[in-house]
Amino acid sequence: MEIATLSSKGQITIPISVRKRLKLKSGDKIVIQEENGRFYFDNAAYVAFARVAEAFEGAAEQAGFQSEEEMQEYMQDIRKEVRGY
């Protein structure tokens, strides 16, 4: 268990051991979630990435791609088309 101190401005300093586990650095955003009366902190970038990955789960198969390589080739073709070369 780690303990943080609340400042008069409502700020807390997250202990270094917690920052390392959450892979946080200065300027990073933190998501605070409440569940059953308990609050949880998480790295906002990782939460956003996980939500996007979940939202796109299975989208490549639905679009008809058979492999990751096939999808990457398609994306490269689009980039060439957009850039004009």
HUKA-V203404 format. One line per field, one symbol per residue. ss: DSSP state (2 for helix, 1 for strand, 0 for the rest). psi: psi as a letter, one per 20 degrees, with the letter a starting at -180 (. if undefined). burial: 1 if it has 24 or more other ideal C-beta (glycine too) atoms within 12 Angstrom, else 0. Layout:
# HUKA-V203404
ss = ???
psi = ???
burial = ???
This chain:
# HUKA-V203404
ss = 0000010000010002222220000000011111100111111222222222222000222200000222222222222222200
psi = pqpqpprijjqqppqhhghghilqrpiqqppoqpoljqppqqohghggghgggghjpihgghijphrhggghgghgggggggij.
burial = 0000000000000100000001010000010000000000111000000000000000000000000000000000000000000
